């Protein structure tokens, strides 16, 4: 998702639990993203209130 008001891209990832999400964002991943885009990512965690699966399966 592009947030043109603050000139940034936002991505959303969904895991079965917060611990798995936190385990993904290792220092190595953060360093890699920082190297690609020139700025460190801002990582935020939130609770999903509702989830809609439109995959048709």
N, C-alpha and C positions, 0 to 999 in steps of 0.2 A: 504494500500500500504506500502510495506517495503522499506525504504531508507537505503540500506546497507552501503552507503558511510559515513553516519553520525550516523549509528546504531540507527534508530528510526522508529517507525510506524507512518503513516499518515492516517488520516481518512478525508473523505469529506462528508459534509452534505449539502443538498440543501433545502432552504426554499423559500416561496413565496416572502419574503422581508427580508431585513437585520434586521429589528427590531425584527422579530420573532426568527431569529437566535441568536441575542444577548440576548433575553429573556430566551432562553433555557439554556445558559451557566451561571447559577446562581452560587453564591459562594458555595452553597451546592454541586452542580455537580462537580465543580472544586476541592473542598476538597475531594470528593469521589474518583475521578480519581487519585488525588495525593496520597491518601491512598492506592489505589490498586497498582500503579506503582512506588511509591516512589519519583516521581518528578512531579511538577505541569505541566499541559498541556500548550503548547504554542498555543494560539487561534489566528487565522488570518482570516480576512474576505476578500473576493475578489468578483469581478463581473464575472459572467459567460458570455463568448462571444457567445457560442453556446451550445445547449443541444440536445442530440440525445436520443430518447426514443425507446429502442429496445425490449420493453415488448410485442410487437405484438398486442396490444389492441388499 
